[in-house]
């Protein structure tokens, strides 16, 4: 994740994309916590305690075969740039050497992001980083459209989009793109037949 409210910029596979997606969409998960407290967040077990803290995230992680999560904030000169999150298929904490390596990788990623941005024109985001902003903008636009259509708060519209994405096995970004392009209109939960996809 780059920035606290921009969204994921790079993921390793579809399961990880969905987990990063839900953290961004709902504002809950180890990544969000690491960004807020500016310290690594280790979750060696996605147990009941973790589920009470991040219910939707843990539910999706468990169904995806993920058993542990480790989030490292990317910080430079007191400025939070984002978070590097790692997922593990088996329970258990990192070894001390793995933790040290993760800190080193997080520092290298931070330097890479700063180098990318340093090469960009003044007032512009570096290529690659601007993709994350576009990601967020389209989700915001779509959630606004759904909020107006369903006459609900934007937060509820975003949850409705997330629910549709989870039910369909899609990312919220893909659902947002279809809504903005008017290929998809989410119906009111009270009238499920209203939900439709345009050809």
DRENMARDO-635508 format. One record per atom (N, C-alpha, C, O): x, y, z. Coordinates in steps of 0.05 Angstrom, whole numbers, plus 32768, in hexadecimal, padded with zeros to 4 digits. Layout:
XYZ;...
This chain:
80117FE88000;800080008000;801280198000;8025801A800F;800B802C7FEF;801980457FEF;8007805A7FFA;7FF1805E7FF0;800F8068800F;7FFE807C801B;7FE9806F802C;7FE380588029;7FDD807F803F;7FC980738050;7FAF806F8043;7F9F805D804B;7FA9807E802E;7F8F807C8021;7F90807A8003;7F7C807F7FF5;7FA680717FF8;7FA9806F7FDB;7FA380537FD1;7F9480507FBE;7FAE80407FDE;7FA880247FD6;7FC080157FCD;7FD680207FCC;7FBD7FFB7FC7;7FD47FEA7FC0;7FE07FF27FA5;7FD27FFB7F92;7FFA7FF07FA4;80087FF77F8B;80157FDF7F7E;801A7FDE7F66;801B7FCA7F8E;80287FB27F83;80207F9A7F94;80237F9B7FAC;80187F847F87;80117F6C7F95;801D7F547F87;80237F567F6F;80207F3E7F95;802D7F267F89;801A7F137F7C;80227F047F6A;80017F127F84;7FED7F007F78;7FD17F097F7E;7FCD7F1C7F8D;7FBE7EFA7F73;7FA27F017F76;7F987F017F93;7F887F127F9B;7FA07EED7FA3;7F987EEC7FBF;7FA27F047FCE;7F937F0F7FDE;7FBB7F0B7FCA;7FC67F227FD7;7FB87F3B7FCE;7FB37F4D7FDE;7FB27F3D7FB4;7FA47F557FAA;7F897F597FB9;7F827F6F7FC0;7F7B7F437FBD;7F617F447FCB;7F647F4D7FE8;7F547F5C7FF2;7F797F437FF5;7F7E7F4A8011;7F867F688013;7F7E7F768026;7F977F718001;7F9F7F8D8001;7F877F9E7FFB;7F837FB48007;7F777F957FE9;7F5F7FA37FE0;7F4B7FA77FF8;7F417FBD7FFB;7F477F928007;7F347F94801D;7F3E7FA68033;7F2F7FB58040;7F597FA68038;7F647FB9804C;7F607FD58043;7F587FE78053;7F647FDB8029;7F607FF6801F;7F427FFD8020;7F3C80138029;7F317FEC8017;7F157FF28015;7F087FF78030;7EF780098034;7F0F7FE68044;7F027FE7805E;7F127FF68073;7F087FFC8089;7F2B7FFC806C;7F3C800B8080;7F437FFA8098;7F47800580AE;7F447FDF8095;7F4B7FCE80AB;7F5E7FB980A2;7F5D7FAF808B;7F717FB280B4;7F847F9D80AE;7FA07FA580B8;7FA47FBC80C0;7FB27F9280B8;7FCD7F9780C2;7FDB7FAE80B3;7FEA7FBE80BF;7FD77FB08099;7FE37FC58089;7FDA7FE18093;7FEB7FF38097;7FC07FE48097;7FB67FFD80A0;7FC1800480BC;7FC7801B80C1;7FC27FF080CE;7FCC7FF580E9;7FEA7FFD80E8;7FF2800F80F6;7FFA7FEF80D8;80167FF680D6;801A801280CC;802C802080D5;800A801A80B9;800B803680AF;8005804A80C5;8013805E80C9;7FF0804480D5;7FE7805780E9;7FFC80598100;8002806F8109;80058042810A;801780438122;80348046811B;8045804A812C;803B80448101;8056804780F7;806A80338102;808180398107;8060801B8107;807080048110;80677FEB8103;80507FE980FA;80797FD78101;80717FBE80F5;805A7FB18105;80597FB3811D;80487FA480F6;80327F968103;80357F7980FA;80317F7280E3;803B7F67810E;803D7F4B8109;80247F3D8112;801B7F408129;80187F2D8101;80007F1D8107;80067F008100;7FFF7EF780EB;80147EF28112;801D7ED7810C;80067EC2810B;80097EAC8100;7FEE7ECA8115;7FD77EB88114;7FBE7EC9810F;7FB97EDD811C;7FAF7EC180FB;7F967ECE80F5;7F7F7EC08104;7F6E7EB380F9;7F817EC3811F;7F6F7EB58131;7F577EC78139;7F527EDB812C;7F497EBF814E;7F327ECE8157;7F397EEA815F;7F297EFD815B;7F507EED816C;7F587F088174;7F5C7F1A815C;7F547F31815C;7F697F108147;7F6D7F1F812F;7F527F258121;7F4E7F3A8116;7F407F118122;7F267F148116;7F157F2A8123;7F067F388116;7F197F2D813D;7F0A7F42814B;7F157F5E8143;7F067F718142;7F2E7F5F813C;7F3B7F788135;7F357F7F8117;7F307F968111;7F377F6B8106;7F337F7080E9;7F217F5A80DD;7F2B7F4980CF;7F077F5A80E3;7EF67F4380DC;7EF57F3C80BE;7EF97F2580B7;7EF17F5080AD;7EEF7F4A8091;7F097F418085;7F0A7F2F8074;7F1F7F4E808E;7F397F478084;7F407F2A808B;7F4A7F1B807B;7F3C7F2380A5;7F437F0880AE;7F327EF380A0;7F3C7EDD8099;7F197EF9809C;7F077EE6808F;7F117EE08072;7F127EC9806A;7F197EF58064;7F237EF28048;7F3E7EE48049;7F437ED28038;7F4F7EEB805B;7F6A7EDF805D;7F677EC18062;7F747EB18055;7F567EB98075;7F527E9D807B;7F487E8E8063;7F507E77805E;7F357E998055;7F2A7E8C803D;7F3E7E8B8026;7F3B7E7B8014;7F537E9B8027;7F677E9C8012;7F7F7E8B801A;7F927E89800A;7F7F7E7E8031;7F957E6D8039;7FAC7E7C8046;7FC27E728048;7FA77E95804E;7FBC7EA5805B;7FBA7EA28079;7FA47EA38084;7FD07E9D8086;7FD07E9780A3;7FDF7EAB80B4;7FDC7EAB80CC;7FEF7EBD80A7;7FFE7ED080B7;80047EE880A5;80077EE6808C;80067F0080B1;800A7F1980A2;801E7F2A80B1;801E7F2C80CA;80307F3780A2;80447F4880AE;80457F62809E;804B7F628086;80407F7980AB;803F7F93809D;80557FA580A7;80587FA980C0;80647FB18095;807A7FC3809C;80757FDE808F;80737FE18077;80747FF380A0;8070800E8095;808880188086;809F8011808C;808380278071;809880348061;809A8051806A;808880618063;80AF80588078;80B180738083;80CC807F807C;80E18072807E;80CC80988074;80E580A6806E;80E380C28079;80D180D18073;80F780C9808A;80F980E48096;80DE80EC80A3;80D5810280A1;80D380D880B1;80BA80DE80C0;80A180DE80AF;808B80E380BA;80A380D98095;808C80DA8084;808480BD807D;809580AD8074;806A80B78080;8060809C807A;805A809B805C;804B80AA8051;80678087804E;806380848032;804F806D802B;8042806E8017;804E8059803D;803D80438037;8045802B8049;8050802F805F;803E80138040;80427FFB8050;80497FE4803D;803E7FE18028;805C7FD48046;80637FBB8038;80577FA58049;805D7FA28060;80457F95803C;80387F80804B;803F7F64803F;803F7F618027;80467F528051;804D7F378049;803A7F238054;80317F26806B;80347F0E8045;80207EFA804C;802E7EDF804E;80407ED9803E;80247ECE8061;80307EB48065;801A7E9F8066;80057EA38072;801F7E888059;800B7E738058;80097E628071;7FF67E528075;801D7E648082;801D7E55809B;801E7E6780B3;80297E7E80B1;80147E5F80C9;80147E6F80E2;80317E7180EC;80427E6080E7;80367E8680FB;80507E8A8108;805C7EA48102;80597EB080EC;806B7EAE8115;80787EC88112;80927EC58102;809C7EAF80FD;809C7EDC80F9;80B67EDC80EB;80CD7ED680FE;80CB7EDD8116;80E27ECA80F4;80FA7EC88104;81077EE38106;81017EF580F6;81197EE68119;81267F00811D;81347F098103;81337F2080FB;81427EF680F6;81507EFC80DD;813C7F0480C7;81427F1680B7;81257EF880C6;81117EFF80B2;81067F1B80B7;81017F2A80A5;81027F2180D1;80F87F3C80D8;810D7F5180D0;81067F6580C5;81267F4B80D6;813B7F5E80CE;813C7F6280AF;81407F7880A5;813A7F4C80A1;81397F4D8084;81217F5D807A;81237F6C8067;810A7F5A8087;80F27F68807F;80F57F868083;80ED7F968073;81027F8D809A;81087FAA809E;811A7FB58089;81167FCC807F;812D7FA58081;81407FAE806C;81327FB18051;81377FC48042;81207F9E804B;81117FA08032;80FE7FB88032;80FB7FC6801E;80F17FBD8049;80DF7FD4804B;80EE7FEE8047;80E48000803A;81077FEF8051;81188007804D;811F800A8030;811F80208025;81257FF38023;812C7FF48006;81147FFD7FF5;8117800C7FE2;80FC7FF37FFC;80E47FFB7FEE;80DF80187FF1;80D880267FDE;80E38022800A;80DF803F800F;80F2804F7FFE;80EA80637FF2;810B80477FFD;811F80567FEC;811880547FCF;811C80687FC0;810D803E7FC6;8105803B7FAA;80EE804E7FA4;80EE805B7F8F;80DA804F7FB5;80C480627FB1;80CD807E7FB0;80C5808E7F9F;80DF80857FC2;80EA80A17FC2;80FA80A77FA9;80F880BC7F9E;810980937FA0;811980977F87;8106809A7F6F;810B80AB7F5E;80F1808A7F6E;80DE808C7F58;80D280A87F58;80CF80B57F43;80CA80B27F6F;80BD80CC7F71;80D180E27F6B;80C980F77F5F;80EA80DE7F72;80FE80F37F6E;810380F77F50;810A810D7F47;80FE80E27F40;810280E47F23;80EA80F07F15;80EB80F67EFD;80D380F47F23;80BB80FE7F17;80BC811C7F14;80CB812A7F22;80AD81277F02;80AB81447EFE;809F81517F17;808F81447F24;80A781697F1D;809C81777F35;807D81787F34;8071817F7F20;807181717F4B;805481727F4D;804681597F41;802E81587F41;805681467F37;804A812E7F2B;805381157F3A;806981147F46;804181017F3B;804980E87F47;805980D77F32;805480D97F1A;806B80C87F3C;807B80B77F2B;806A80A27F1D;8055809A7F28;8073809A7F05;806580847EF7;8064806B7F09;807980647F15;804E805F7F0B;804B80487F1D;803D80517F37;802A80447F3F;804680667F43;803880717F5A;801E807D7F53;800B807D7F62;801D80897F3B;800480967F32;7FEE80817F2E;7FD680887F2E;7FF680687F29;7FE280537F25;7FD2804F7F3F;7FB9804A7F3E;7FDF80527F56;7FD1804F7F70;7FBD80657F74;7FA880607F7F;7FC4807D7F6B;7FB180947F6E;7F99808F7F5C;7F8280947F64;7F9E80867F43;7F8880807F31;7F75806B7F3C;7F5D806C7F39;7F8280577F49;7F7380417F56;7F5F804D7F6A;7F4880467F6B;7F6A805E7F7B;7F59806A7F90;7F43807C7F84;7F2C807B7F8D;7F4A808C7F70;7F37809E7F65;7F1F80907F59;7F0980997F5C;7F25807A7F4B;7F0F806B7F3E;7EFD805E7F53;7EE4805D7F50;7F0880547F69;7EF880487F7E;7EE7805E7F8B;7ED080597F92;7EF380767F8F;7EE3808C7F9B;7ECC80947F89;7EB680987F92;7ED280967F6F;7EBD809D7F5C;7EA780897F5C;7E8F80907F5D;7EAE806F7F5C;7E9A805A7F5C;7E8A805A7F75;7E7180577F74;7E97805D7F8C;7E88805D7FA5;7E7580757FA7;7E5F80737FB2;7E7D808C7F9B;7E6B80A37F9A;7E52809D7F89;7E3C80A47F8F;7E5780907F72;7E4180897F60;7E2D80767F6E;7E1580797F6C;7E3980617F7C;7E28804E7F8A;7E18805C7FA1;7E0180567FA5;7E25806E7FAF;7E18807C7FC5;7E00808C7FBB;7DEB808C7FC8;7E0380997FA4;7DED80A87F98;7DD780957F8F;7DBF809A7F94;7DDE80807F81;7DCB806D7F77;7DBA80607F8D;7DA2805D7F8A;7DC880587FA3;7DBA804A7FB8;7DB1805C7FCF;7DA480547FE2;7DB980767FCD;7DB280897FE2;7DBC80807FFD;7DAD807F8011;7DD680797FFE;7DE380718017;7DFD8081801A;7E06808D8007;7E0880818032;7E22808E8036;7E3880818025;7E36806A801E;7E4C8090801E;7E628086800E;7E6F806E801B;7E77805B800D;7E72806E8036;7E7E80588044;7E6E803E803F;7E7A8029803B;7E548041803F;7E438029803B;7E458020801E;7E4580088018;7E478034800B;7E4A802D7FEF;7E64801D7FEB;7E65800A7FDB;7E7980267FF8;7E9380187FF6;7E917FFB8000;7E9C7FE97FF4;7E837FF88016;7E7F7FDD8021;7E6E7FCC800E;7E737FB4800B;7E5B7FD88001;7E4A7FCA7FEE;7E5B7FC17FD6;7E587FAA7FCD;7E6D7FD27FCD;7E7F7FCB7FB7;7E917FB47FC0;7E967FA17FB1;7E9C7FB67FD8;7EAD7FA17FE3;7E9F7F867FE4;7EAA7F727FDC;7E867F877FEE;7E767F6E7FF0;7E727F627FD4;7E747F497FD1;7E6C7F727FC1;7E687F687FA6;7E827F5C7F9B;7E827F477F8F;7E987F6A7FA0;7EB27F617F96;7EB97F457FA3;7EC17F337F95;7EB47F437FBD;7EBA7F2A7FCB;7EA87F137FC0;7EB17EFD7FBC;7E8F7F197FBD;7E7C7F057FB3;7E827EFB7F97;7E7E7EE47F91;7E8D7F0D7F87;7E947F067F6C;7EB17EFD7F68;7EB97EF67F52;7EC07EFE7F7D;7EDD7EF67F7B;7EED7F0A7F6B;7EFF7F037F5D;7EE67F247F6E;7EF37F397F5F;7F007F4D7F72;7EFC7F4C7F8A;7F117F5F7F67;7F1C7F747F77;7F097F8B7F77;7EF87F8E7F65;7F0B7F9C7F8B;7EFA7FB47F8C;7F017FC77F76;7EEF7FD67F6D;7F1A7FC77F6D;7F217FD87F57;7F137FD07F3D;7F0A7FE17F2E;7F117FB67F38;7F027FAC7F21;7EE57FB37F22;7ED97FBB7F0D;7ED97FB07F39;7EBD7FB77F3C;7EB97FD57F38;7EA67FDE7F2B;7ECB7FE57F43;7ECA80027F40;7ECB800A7F23;7EBC801B7F1A;7EDE7FFE7F14;7EE180047EF8;7EC77FFE7EE9;7EBF800E7ED7;7EB97FE87EEF;7EA07FE17EE1;7E8A7FF57EE9;7E7A7FFC7ED8;7E8A7FFE7F02;7E7580117F0A;7E7A802C7EFC;7E6780387EF2;7E9280357EFC;7E98804F7EEF;7E92804E7ED1;7E8880617EC6;7E9880377EC4;7E9380347EA8;7E75802D7EA2;7E6D802A7E8B;7E65802C7EB8;7E4980257EB6;7E43800A7EAA;7E2F80057E9E;7E567FF77EAF;7E527FDB7EA7;7E447FCC7EBE;7E3A7FB67EBA;7E457FD87ED6;7E3A7FCB7EEE;7E2B7FE07EFF;7E357FF67F03;7E137FD87F08;7E047FE97F1A;7DFC7FD87F32;7DEF7FC47F2F;7E057FE07F49;7DFF7FD07F61;7DE37FD77F6B;7DDB7FEE7F6C;7DD37FC17F71;7DB87FC57F7A;7DB77FC97F98;7DCA7FC47FA6;7DA07FD17FA1;7D9A7FD47FBD;7D987FB87FC9;7D8C7FA67FBD;7DA47FB47FE1;7DA37F9A7FEE;7D867F917FF2;7D807F797FF4;7D747FA47FF5;7D587F9D7FFA;7D4B7F947FE0;7D357F887FE1;7D587F997FC9;7D4D7F917FAF;7D647F857F9F;7D6D7F927F8C;7D6D7F6D7FA5;7D847F607F98;7D817F5E7F7A;7D957F5D7F6C;7D687F5D7F70;7D657F5B7F53;7D6D7F747F44;7D6F7F747F2B;7D717F8A7F53;7D7A7FA37F46;7D967FA27F3C;7D9E7FB27F2B;7DA67F907F47;7DC37F8F7F41;7DC77F827F25;7DBD7F6C7F20;7DD57F907F14;7DD87F857EF9;7DF27F8E7EED;7DFE7FA27EF4;7DFB7F7F7ED9;7E137F857ECA;7E0A7F8A7EAD;7DFB7F7A7EA2;7E147F9F7EA2;7E0E7FA67E87;7E1F7F957E74;7E357F8E7E7B;7E147F8D7E5D;7E237F7D7E4A;7E3B7F8D7E3F;7E4A7F827E2E;
